Amino acid sequence: MTTPGFWASAWLVFQKDLRIEVRTREIVTTAGFFAVLVTVMSSVAFPSSNETAGGALWIPIAFASILALGRTWQRERDDGAMTALLVSPIPRAAIFVGKALGVLAFMLAIEVVLVPLVALFFHIDLLPVLGPLVVMLVLGTVGVAGMGTLFGAMTVRTRARDLMLATVLFPLLSPMLLSGVSGTTRLFQGEAGLAAVRDYIVLLGVFDGVAVIGGIAIFGALVEE
């Protein structure tokens, strides 16, 4: 039997998570409902202006990602699925990449709903800023998926795993969240174009590089503990 290559292995792990989600719809539905609820509450609590819309977009993304990450690793904990993954002839780094791609896909699906909702509640014209906004959201979500997948694997065996994941992850994600909120706020205030948020995009790219490269490098050591 031929052992699949790195990217083929990562794709198999991603397809597994995607098939489970298509069948159950539990992550996107639960995390998406929570994110929409936080957005609605933000629209009531904060003034409906372009100064608060950036935070109203990234706050639900941050909290919904914790729910998505917790559930995707809970699936691996149930019925010894994680053990089955580890004894399979799949590179440990490929497991990390496949799981991160799954979280990325789930979060992007939620963001497709959140962005127009925030634009509606906070009276934002999306057309002039849609391109730079999509770039920032994708880069930010890649960082969340990479860092979250790494530390989700580390906390999956703990009893209070959701609390531990949030406690460990939020401080590490703070540079990405601050960059995302600041850059998005600048876009919503009328500074359209990639040039207006170039520095924030660079920061998000650096964070993504650290999260993804670091995850590939040390994921195997973490899950072998």
Buried (B, 14 or more C-beta within 10 A) or exposed (E): EEEBEEEEBBBBBBEBBBEBBEEEEEBBEBBBBBBBEBBBEBBEEBEBEBEBBBBBBBBBBBBBBBBBBBBBBBBBEEEEBBEEBBEBEBBBBBBBBBBBBBBBBBBBBBBEBBBEBBBEBBEBEBEBBBEBBBBBBBBBBBBBBBBBBBBBBBBBEEEEBBEBBBEBBEEBBEBBBEBBBBBBBBBBBEBBEEEBBEEBBEBBBBBBEBBBEEBBEBBBEBBEE
